[in-house]
Amino acid sequence: MSLIDYPGGVSCVVFLAGCNMRCHYCHNSKLFHTKENKIPFDEVKEYLKANEKMLDAIVISGGEPTINPTLIDIIYEVRKNFLNLKIKLDTNGVNFPLLERLVNEKLIDYVAMDIKSPAYKYRAFTGIWDVNILNSANLLKENRVPYMFRTTLSPFLTKTDIFGMGMEFIEGAETWQLQQFIPNEYSSSHKIVGLPRTKKDIDEFAEIASRFAKNVLVKGL
């Protein structure tokens, strides 16, 4: 149960197995190589039923939920059995066809999409680049579903990078959330630990971001 993962509401957060990216700051890196979800969804439904009166939403995260074959079934089950719960999807935007389907069929109520870096740095930051990331960003900016973009302030991101991300992905967006980088075991194992950003750094990043999004939020300062 979370007070921070669905804007303005109390949510249950469900993490799906598997991810197609390898971000050095990931705090769910144990899900990288997990082949199947460990908890049967029937148990999740029991939890939702027991706590439905306290919940406003379910947040489906990962890993990367749009590459998990159970995602559609989970969404349909929630829509069918928990009419009062909103559904938020956390995604990296790579599976544009599925995201477009979810938006077109009004199966989700909110999307948080992570923007990792400028396009030319995506392979270095995540291991992959796919133009569908840009397609997904443009889809969300059509404002057919409430959304936000999120960026973790890796120690390898520069002010020029933030400007580039704004130009490539963000310009005209409703909300861009900047998140503090927190070193963890996974980042340590890759010998790329950096200290969390200072308030001065983040203020400067936020000032640049404000040129491209109507609302700039800072999390974890």
VODO-266682 format. One record per atom (N, C-alpha, C, O): residue in one letter; x, z, y. Coordinates in steps of 0.001 Angstrom, whole numbers, plus 524288, in hexadecimal, padded with zeros to 5 digits. Layout:
residues N
aXZY/...
***
This chain:
residues 221
m80351800007FB5E/m800008000080000/m8037780000804D6/m80763802C68050A/s801FF7FCE0808BB/s805537FC3380D4F/s802177FC3D8124D/s7FDAF7FA5181271/l804637FE7A81665/l801FA7FE7281B92/l804677FA5A81F2A/l802B97F9C9823A2/i808527F77D81D48/i80B3B7F3FF820BA/i80B3B7EE4A81F04/i80D227EAF7821EB/d809307ED0D81A73/d809C47E7C08186C/d805387E420819AC/d805CC7DF5E81945/y800B27E63D81B2E/y7FC697E2FA81D0A/y7FB1F7E4AC82298/y7F9BC7E93182377/p7FB8F7E1228265A/p7FAC47E2A982BD4/p7F58F7E56382CBC/p7F1667E32882BCE/g7F5D87EA4482E91/g7F1277ED2F82FF1/g7EE1B7EF5C82B69/g7E9AF7F11E82C1E/g7F0607EF4B826B0/g7ED647F11C82232/g7F0B47F3D081E1D/g7F5827F3AA81E47/v7EDFF7F65381A63/v7F0877F8D3815E8/v7F06D7F4EC81166/v7EC627F29281049/s7F4D57F44380EDD/s7F5217F04C80AC4/s7F7A07F25B805CA/s7FA787F63B805C6/c7F6717EF9A80196/c7F9357F0337FC9D/c7FCF27EB9A7FC39/c7FB537E71D7FCD6/v801F07ECA87FB36/v805D87E87E7FAEA/v8072D7E7727F531/v808957EAFF7F246/v806B47E2867F3AE/v807DF7E0D47EE57/v80C837DD257EE85/v80C797D9557F173/f810837DE3F7EB68/f815317DAFE7EB45/f8152D7D7AF7E653/f814CE7D9C47E201/l815927D28C7E6F1/l815B87CF007E27C/l81B5A7CDA57E113/l81EC67CD707E474/a81C3F7CCBC7DC0C/a821817CBB97DA0B/a8236E7C64F7DB98/a8205D7C2A97DC3B/g828997C5E07DC31/g82B217C0DE7DCFB/g82BCF7BF5F7E2A4/g828837C08E7E5EF/c830297BCB97E3C3/c831147BAAF7E906/c834B97B5FE7E8A0/c838277B5CC7E543/n833ED7B2377EC1D/n837427AD927EC34/n83B707ADDF7F06E/n83E527AA1B7F13B/m83BCF7B2487F322/m83FE97B3137F706/m8434E7B7B97F575/m841D07BAE37F228/r847DC7B8107F7DD/r84B8A7BC507F6CB/r84DA57BE6E7FBF7/r852497BDF27FD20/c84A307C0C37FF04/c84BAC7C2D680424/c84F047C7BD80371/c84DA47CB3580068/h853567C80580634/h857107CC4780540/h854ED7D199806D8/h856EA7D59680509/y850E97D1C780A34/y84EC87D6C680BF3/y849F07D868808EA/y847687DC3D80A56/c848987D598804C9/c843B27D697801FF/c8439C7DC0F7FF96/c8475D7DDB47FD12/h83F3B7DEDE80066/h83E997E40A7FE15/h83B6A7E3D57F90E/h83A617E7DE7F6A9/n839E07DF277F778/n837167DE837F283/n83A2A7DAFC7EED9/n837E47D8037EBD5/s83F517DB517EF1D/s8429C7D7BC7EC24/s841F67D8587E63E/s8434D7D4C67E350/k83FF07DCC97E475/k83EF67DD6C7DED9/k83AE17D9997DCDF/k83A877D89F7D82D/l837C77D76B7E074/l833C57D3A77DEF1/l835EE7CE227DE63/l833297CAAB7DC88/f83AD17CD3D7DFF6/f83D077C7F67DFBA/f83C8D7C5A47DA46/f83AC57C13A7D99B/h83E2B7C8AA7D667/h83E877C6A17D113/h83A3D7C8B97CD7B/h83A517C7CA7C8C3/t836897CB877CFBC/t8322E7CD757CC99/t82E8E7C8E87CB5D/t82CA47C6487CEE8/k82D9E7C7FA7C652/k82AAF7C35B7C4AE/k824CD7C41B7C50A/k821F37C06D7C63D/e822FA7C8DB7C401/e81D5F7C9C67C3E5/e81C107CEBE7C6DE/e81F4C7D2447C759/n817477CEF97C8DA/n815717D3BA7CB68/n8153A7D82A7C771/n813947D75F7C2FF/k816E57DCD77C90A/k8175F7E1407C564/k8124E7E4527C4C9/k8118D7E6FB7C0D9/i80ED67E3FD7C8A2/i809F97E6FC7C87A/i805717E3327C7A8/i804D17DF8F7CABD/p8024A7E3F07C3A1/p7FDBC7E0867C2E0/p7FA277E0D97C79E/p7F9727E50D7C9D9/f7F7E57DC6D7C92A/f7F4A37DC827CDD5/f7EFC27DFCC7CD10/f7ED6D7E18F7D0E1/d7EE347E0A67C84E/d7E9C57E4297C757/d7EAE77E99D7C972/d7E7607EC3F7CB62/e7EFD17EB537C911/e7F1437F0717CB2C/e7F1047F0637D122/e7EF6F7F43A7D38F/v7F2957EC0B7D371/v7F23F7EB867D91A/v7EC897EBC37DAD1/v7EB3C7EE557DEAA/k7E92D7E9177D7F5/k7E3977E9237D948/k7E1547EEA67D8DA/k7DE0C7F02E7DC04/e7E30D7F1997D4FE/e7E14E7F7047D47E/e7E2F87FA307D93E/e7DFF97FD5F7DB3F/y7E7BC7F94C7DB05/y7E9A17FC047DFAD/y7E6697FA807E472/y7E4DD7FDD97E787/l7E56B7F5717E508/l7E2597F3987E978/l7DCDC7F5E77E956/l7DAC27F77D7ED5D/k7DA977F6147E4BA/k7D54D7F82D7E43C/k7D51F7FDF07E599/k7D1797FFC07E827/a7D91A800D57E3E0/a7D93C806777E4DD/a7DA2E807B47EAA0/a7D89880BD47EC86/n7DCC1804247ED63/n7DE49805327F2D0/n7DBAE801897F6BC/n7DD32801657FB4B/e7D7D07FE9C7F4FF/e7D5867FA8A7F846/e7D3777FCA07FD76/e7D3D07F9FA80175/k7D158801507FD69/k7CF168037680237/k7D340804B080649/k7D217804FC80AF1/m7D81F805678048A/m7DC62806948082F/m7DF64801BD809DE/m7E28C801FA80D7D/l7DE6F7FD5580741/l7E1927F8A480820/l7DEB77F4A180B76/l7D9F77F3F680B1B/d7E1C77F1FF80EB4/d7DFCB7ED92811B6/d7E1A07E86680F72/d7DF217E45E8103E/a7E6057E87F80C9A/a7E8677E39080AFE/a7EBE77E44980648/a7ED747E8A3804F0/i7ED1D7DFE4803CA/i7F13D7DFA77FFE2/i7F5587DBDD801EC/i7F4117D79D803C4/v7FA3D7DD6B80194/v7FE987DA2B80345/v8016C7D84A7FE61/v8031D7DB737FB2C/i801ED7D32C7FDD0/i8048D7D0F17F944/i809E67CF117FB03/i80A5F7CB6F7FE20/s80DEE7D1A07F8F2/s813477D0BA7FAA5/s816B07CF8D7F5F4/s814AF7CE457F1C6/g81BD27CFF77F691/g81F5A7CECE7F245/g824C17D0F47F351/g8256F7D4D47F615/g828967CE557F10B/g828A37C9057EF05/g826267C5137F2A5/g825697C5F97F74F/e824E37C0A57F044/e821F87BC9B7F30B/e81CF47BB807F00E/e81D0B7B8D07EC11/p818907BD917F1F7/p813B07BD437EEF9/p811C17B7C17EDF2/p80F0D7B6DE7EA11/t813137B3FA7F15A/t810E07AEBE7F094/t8136D7ABC17EC1E/t811807A7987EAA9/i817B97ADBD7E9E2/i819F87AB377E540/i818347ADF37E046/i8197E7AC3E7DBF8/n8153A7B23A7E0DB/n813697B5277DC4C/n80E337B2E27DA70/n80A807B2927DD7E/p80DDD7B1507D582/p809197AEBC7D3A0/p804427B2327D3A2/p7FFEA7B03D7D2FB/t804EA7B7477D45B/t800617BACA7D461/t7FDD17BB3A7D9BC/t7F99F7BD877DA34/l800437B90D7DDCC/l7FE5B7B9FB7E31B/l7F8B17B8457E3D9/l7F5817BB4A7E5D1/i7F7687B3837E24E/i7F2217B1847E324/i7EE287B4DB7E043/i7EA087B6177E269/d7EF567B6547DB71/d7EBAF7B9927D86C/d7EACB7BECE7DB1B/d7E6657C0BC7DB50/i7EEFA7C1177DD28/i7EE867C61D7DFD9/i7EB037C5917E4A2/i7E78D7C8CA7E584/i7EBE97C1857E7AB/i7E8C77C0C07EC6A/i7E3097BFF27EB0D/i7DF9A7C2367ED8A/y7E2017BCBF7E721/y7DC947BBE27E587/y7DA057C0F07E3A9/y7D57C7C1FC7E4DE/e7DCF77C4127E0B5/e7DAE07C9047DEB6/e7D9997CCBB7E32D/e7D58D7CF537E317/v7DD057CD027E715/v7DC0A7D0737EB88/v7D7457CE8A7EE8A/v7D3E87D1A97EFFC/r7D6F57C97F7EF7B/r7D27C7C7547F24C/r7CD587C86A7EF64/r7C9577C9847F1D2/k7CD807C8197EA4B/k7C8CE7C8C67E71C/k7C7167CE727E6CD/k7C26F7CF9D7E71F/n7CAD37D1F37E62E/n7C9847D7627E4E7/n7C9FC7DB357E974/n7C7E47DF877E92F/f7CCAF7D9B17ED99/f7CD937DD527F1F8/f7CC727DA777F718/f7CFF97D8F57F9FD/l7C7737D9CD7F810/l7C5C57D6937FC7A/l7C7717D8D2801B7/l7C8097D5EE80583/n7C8347DDEB801F5/n7C97F7E061806F3/n7CF577E0518082D/n7D0EC7E1B280C81/l7D2877DEB980467/l7D82B7DEC58053B/l7DA107D9948076A/l7D8CF7D56F80552/k7DD0F7D9CE80B96/k7DFB27D52C80D87/k7E4A37D44380A4D/k7E6B37D7DD807E0/i7E6787CF7880A51/i7EB0D7CE068073C/i7EF477CBE980ADA/i7EE6D7C82B80DC0/k7F3D17CE5E80AA2/k7F8567CC8C80D9D/k7FC777CA8A809D7/k7FD737CCEB805C7/l7FEDC7C62D80B31/l802FC7C3D88080D/l808257C42580AFD/l8087E7C28480F80/d80C307C64280866/d811837C60880A6D/d814457C17B807BE/d814337C125802F2/t816AF7BDFB80AB8/t818FF7B9578084D/t81DBE7B77180B4C/t81E5F7B88A80FF0/n8211B7B48C80888/n825807B20280B26/n8242D7AC6F80CC4/n8275C7A9D180F3E/g81F837AA9980B65/g81DAF7A58D80D42/g81F5C7A0D780A21/g81E1079C7180B93/v822357A19C805DE/v8243079D21802E9/v81FCF79A2180020/v82009795577FFBC/n81BE679CE17FE3A/n817AC79A497FB56/n81354798B37FF1C/n80F1779AF87FF24/f81481794BF80248/f810B5792F58062B/f80B9379120803C2/f807747928D805C9/p80B9378E087FF89/p8069478C3D7FD61/p802EF790B87FBEE/p7FE39790667FCD6/l80516794EB7F9AD/l801C2799547F837/l7FFE879C497FD0B/l7FB5E79DD87FD59/l8036379D0D800CC/l801CF79FBB80594/l7FD7E79CAE80854/l7F9B679EFB80A34/e7FE0A7979280891/e7FA097945480B0E/e7F4D4794E080830/e7F0B77952C80AA9/r7F500795028030C/r7F02D795B17FFFD/r7EDA979AED80136/r7E8ED79B3480206/l7F0BF79F108015B/l7EEA77A44480264/l7EC257A48E807C7/l7E81C7A7138087C/v7EE927A1F380B92/v7EC637A1E1810E4/v7E77579E9281109/v7E37D7A03781334/n7E7AC799F680EC4/n7E32A7966380EE5/n7DE60798B080C3B/n7D9F8797EF80E01/e7DF4879B85807EB/e7DAEC79DC1804F1/e7D9707A33A806D3/e7D6167A5CE80489/k7DBFD7A4F380B06/k7DADC7AA0E80D69/k7DB527AE7E80962/k7D8067B1FA80919/l7DF797AE3980657/l7E0537B22380244/l7E3B47B6AC8041C/l7E41F7BAA28016B/i7E6207B61F808AF/i7E9557BA5280AC8/i7E7B67BB5D81067/i7E5BB7B7EB8131D/d7E8997C03781219/d7E6E87C1EE81749/d7EB697C29F81B18/d7EA927C30581FD0/y7F02E7C2C481911/y7F4BC7C39481C78/y7F9917C1B681986/y7F9EC7C247814C3/v7FD417BF7E81C65/v802327BDBE81A13/v806BA7BFDB81D49/v806B87BF7E82215/a80A957C20D81AA2/a80F917C35B81D1A/a813AE7BFD781AA0/a814BE7C032815F3/m815F27BC7D81DC7/m819DA7B8CC81BCF/m81F337BA1C81DF9/m81FE77BAAD822B2/d822F27BA9681A76/d8284C7BBE081BFD/d82B3F7B6F781D9F/d82B617B31981AC4/i82D937B72C8222F/i831257B32282405/i836937B585823DE/i837A77B95782695/k839FD7B342820B1/k83EEB7B5DE81F74/k843597B4A382346/k846977B7FC82477/s8436C7AFC38252C/s847D87ADEE82846/s846807A89882A7B/s842597A67E82945/p849E67A65682DB2/p849287A0D682EFA/p8497E79D91829FA/p84BCF79F428261E/a84734798F082A0D/a846F2795BA82550/a84C5A794C2822FC/a84CF8794E281E38/y85049793CC8264A/y855677925C8242D/y85826796EA82178/y85BE77961681E95/k8564F79BBD8225F/k858B17A04681FDA/k855917A23981B25/k857367A5E881887/y8511679FCD81A0A/y84DAF7A1ED815EF/y8506A7A248810A8/y84FD07A62F80DE9/r8536079E5280F34/r8560779E8980A1F/r859DD7A30C809DE/r85A457A5A8805D9/a85CAD7A3FD80E1C/a8606D7A85080E32/a85DAB7AD8E80DED/a85FA37B13480B7D/f859167ADF98106C/f856457B2EB8109A/f8531B7B3F880BAC/f852A77B872809FB/t850E67AFD180956/t84D037B09B8052E/t84E357ADC18001C/t84BE47AEE67FC0E/g851CF7AA0F80056/g852FC7A6EF7FBB6/g850117A1CE7FB79/g8516779E747F84B/i84C167A1157FEC3/i8491679C3F7FEA1/i8477079AA48041C/i8475479DD1807B8/w8462C795AC804A6/w84364793B280939/w83F4F78FD780747/w8405278CC6803B6/d83ABC790038099F/d8367578C858082A/d8335578B7480D15/d831E778F1780FE3/v832417867F80E2A/v82F4F78519812DD/v829DE78779812C9/v8275C787DA816DF/n827FE7891680E34/n822E378B9C80DED/n822B8790B181100/n81E817927381280/i8273979314811F5/i82760797C081540/i825827966281AC1/i822687993B81D13/l827657921581CC6/l825B17903A821EA/l81FEC78EAC821C9/l81CFF78FD38256D/n81E5178C0E81D97/n818D378A8081D19/n8153C78F4581D15/n8111278F3581F7E/s816DD7936581A5D/s813B57982A81A29/s8135479AB881F7E/s80F2A79C9382107/a817B279AD382256/a817A879D2182797/a813E579A2682B25/a810EC79C8082E1A/n8140F7950282AD2/n81095791DA82E17/n80ADE7929D82C89/n8076E792A982FE5/l809DB793368277F/l804877943A825AE/l80273799488280B/l7FE0B7996D829F6/l8059179D67827ED/l803C07A26A829FC/l802B67A21982FD3/l7FF137A48E831C9/k805DB79F1F83293/k8052A79EBE8383B/k8003279BCC839C2/k7FED079B9083E5B/e7FD847998C835E0/e7F86279742836EF/e7F43379B75837BB/e7EFCE79A4C8394E/n7F5A57A0628369C/n7F23B7A4E38379D/n7ED2A7A4CD83472/n7E9197A6928364D/r7ED6E7A2C082FB4/r7E8CB7A2D282C5C/r7E8597A7E68294B/r7E4547A8F9826E1/v7EC7A7AAFB82969/v7EC777B028826FC/v7F0137B39A82A46/v7F4257B1C082C0B/p7EEB17B89182B26/p7F2497BC0382DFB/p7F7957BC5082B3A/p7F7D67BC3C8266D/y7FBC57BCA882E3F/y800F87BC6E82BE4/y804FD7BEEE82F81/y804007BFF483419/m809877BFDB82D3B/m80E2B7C11B8304E/m812E67BEBC82D9D/m812ED7BDF5828DE/f816E77BD99830B9/f81C037BC4F82E9A/f81F677C13182ED4/f81ED97C46A8325B/r822F37C1B582B02/r8265B7C64982AC5/r82BFC7C487829ED/r82D037C0D682705/t82F907C72E82C77/t8351D7C61382BBC/t8381C7CB2982B49/t837C97CE8782EB4/t83B087CBB28270C/t83E997D01B82677/t843AD7CEC38294C/t845EB7CA968287A/l845727D24E82C97/l849F47D13782FEE/l84F0D7D22582CF9/l851DB7D5EF82DEF/s850257CEA28296A/s855087CEAA82679/s859AB7CEF982A2A/s8596D7CCE482E7E/p85DE97D18A8288B/p8628D7D1AC82BE4/p864EA7CC4A82CC1/p8685A7CBA88300E/f8631C7C867829D4/f8652A7C31E82A69/f861DC7BFC182E0B/f863237BB3282EE6/l85DA77C1E583031/l85A8B7BF0B833FF/l85CB07BFF98397B/l85DDA7C46583AF6/t85D307BBC883C6F/t85F087BC1D841D1/t85A7F7BB1984592/t8563B7B991843F6/k85B807BBF984A88/k857807BACA84E7A/k8563E7B4F084E7E/k851C37B36084F46/t85A367B1C984D9F/t859517AC2684D46/t855C27AADA848B0/t8527A7A75B8490A/d8566E7ADB184463/d8530F7ACE983FD3/d84D627AE3884114/d849D47AB5983F98/i84C8D7B28F843D0/i847397B41684537/i844B77AFD784895/i840277AE80847DB/f847B47ADC584C39/f845B97A98984F87/f8446A7A4C584C29/f840527A25884CD8/g847ED7A37284885/g846FE79F018451A/g8423679FB9841B4/g83F2F79C0E84101/m841777A46883F8F/m83CD57A58D83C62/m837DF7A50583F9E/m833E37A30483DD2/g838427A6E48447D/g833C67A666847F1/g8324D7A0BD848D2/g82DB479F5A8489E/m8363A79D6B849D0/m83545797E684AC4/m833277952B845E1/m82F837920B84634/e83576796608415C/e834237938783C8D/e82F007954A83A14/e82BEA7921183849/f82E1C79A67839FF/f829C879C7E836E3/f8258D79F4183A18/f820F079EE3838C9/i827097A1F883E35/i823A57A5F18407E/i820907A4128453C/i81C3D7A5F484629/e822AA7A07684834/e8207D79F3884D5C/e81A8D79E7D84D36/e8188179B5784A34/g817D77A17B85089/g8122B7A147850C6/g80F6E7A51784D2F/g80AA17A52D84CFC/a812667A84584A53/a8101B7ABE584689/a80D8C7B08D8493C/a80EC37B1D884DB4/e80A067B2FC8466C/e8076C7B7AA84866/e80B237BC5C84862/e80BC87BEF884C60/t80D957BD6E843DB/t810A77C23A84342/t815A37C12684039/t8159C7BE7783C3C/w819F07C34F84237/w81EFD7C31C83F7F/w821027C8B383F38/w821FD7CB2E84338/q8219C7CAA383A70/q8237B7CFFA839A5/q8293A7CFE383817/q82AB87CD4A83454/l82C6D7D2BD83B01/l831F07D355839C0/l832BD7D883836F9/l830EE7DC94838C9/q835747D85983290/q836197DCFD82F43/q83BD47DE9182F00/q83F4E7DB4782E87/q83CB87E39A82F50/q842057E5AA82EF9/q844707E462829A6/q841CD7E49F825A3/f849727E308829A9/f84C6E7E255824DB/f84E367E7A8822E0/f850787EABA825CF/i84D337E8BC81DEC/i84ED27EDAB81B92/i852327EC77816D5/i850387EA5281302/p8573F7EDC7816F3/p85A9B7ECC481263/p858847EF7B80D90/p8566E7F3CD80DE2/n859137ECF780920/n857377EF448043B/n85ADE7EDD07FFD1/n85EE17EB4E800AF/e859827EF5C7FB1E/e85CF47EE847F6A1/e85DF77E8BD7F5AF/e8624E7E72E7F452/y859E97E5947F66E/y85A987DFFA7F571/y85E527DD8F7F96B/y861C07DA847F7F8/s85DB07DEDE7FE65/s861317DCB380252/s866C17DEB48017C/s86A807DBD28025D/s867597E3A67FFC7/s86C877E5CD7FECB/s86F467E2CF7FA6F/s873F67E1C67FABA/s86C497E16E7F65D/s86EA07DED07F1E6/s870A27D9697F35B/s873F27D7387F0A5/h86E9C7D73F7F7AE/h870667D2247F96C/h874727D28F7FDD1/h875DF7CEA580038/k876417D74A7FED4/k87A777D83A80295/k8792D7D62B80806/k87C8F7D42980AC9/i874517D6B180979/i872D17D4CF80EA4/i86FBE7D8F881196/i86C317D7CC8149C/v871327DDCB810A1/v86E7F7E20281359/v86FD47E1CC8191F/v8745A7E11781A99/g86BDB7E26981C5A/g86CA27E2E0821F8/g869697E76C823E6/g865837E8DB8217A/l86AFA7E9A882826/l868067EE0582A44/l862D07EC1D82C5F/l862697E7A582E19/p85ECE7EF6C82C43/p859E07EDE682ED0/p85AD37EC6D8347A/p85E807EE52836EE/r8578A7E91683681/r8580A7E74D83BDD/r8573D7EBCB83FB6/r8542D7EF5E83EBC/t85A037EB8C8440C/t859417EF6B8482C/t854517EE1084B34/t8525A7E9B084AE7/k852597F1E084E1F/k84DBA7F0EC85161/k84ED47EC9B85551/k84B6C7E9668566C/k8538F7EC838576E/k854F97E88085B3B/k854AF7E31B858BC/k8528E7DF7885B0B/d856D57E293853FD/d856997DD9A85135/d850F27DBD88507D/d84F887D768851B1/i84DBE7DF7584E7E/i8485B7DE0F84D3E/i8454B7DCB985225/i842197D9218521B/d8463C7DF938565C/d8439E7DE5085B54/d845017D8C785D16/d841B17D5EB85F15/e849EE7D75285C51/e84B8F7D21185DE4/e8491D7CDE485A69/e8477E7C9C685C49/f848DE7CEFE85554/f846437CB5C851BE/f840767CAE085327/f83E4B7C69585329/a83E007CF4785455/a8386A7CF4385590/a837557CC3685A91/a833557C99485B05/e83AE67CC9485E4B/e83A2B7C9A98632D/e83A457C3D28621E/e837267C0E886452/i83DD07C21885EC8/i83E057BC8F85D60/i8391A7BB0A85A5D/i836C77B6F485B60/a837897BE55856AE/a832EA7BD2985382/a82E037BCA5856D3/a82A867B9968558F/s82DBD7BFA185B10/s8290F7BFA085E5A/s828267BA658610B/s823E87B97186317/r82C0D7B70986111/r82B667B1D786354/r828307AE4185FBD/r826377AA3286169/f827B87AFD685AD1/f825607AC58856EE/f8204B7AE648548D/f81D397AB4B85286/a81F547B374854BB/a81A977B5BA8526F/a817BE7B8F285689/a81A317BB55859EA/k812927B9008563C/k80F777BBF6859F8/k8107A7C1CC85984/k810A07C49185D72/n8112B7C3A6854C2/n812207C932853CE/n8171A7C9CE850A1/n817AF7C74784C95/v81AAF7CD158525E/v81F6B7CE4784F6F/v81F537D41884E16/v81F137D77485185/l81F867D52B84907/l81F887DA8A84716/l824E57DBE1844F7/l827A57D877842FD/v826677E0C78455A/v82B5C7E29C8431F/v82A297E6F483F49/v827797EAB98409A/k82C297E66D83A85/k82B197EA4083663/k830477EC8E8347A/k8340E7E9C08337C/g830517F1BC83400/g834CB7F45D831A7/g839167F5E283569/g83D5C7F74B833B7/l8380F7F5A283A84/l83C157F71183E5A/l83CB87FCF483E8A/l83FEB7FEF084187/
***
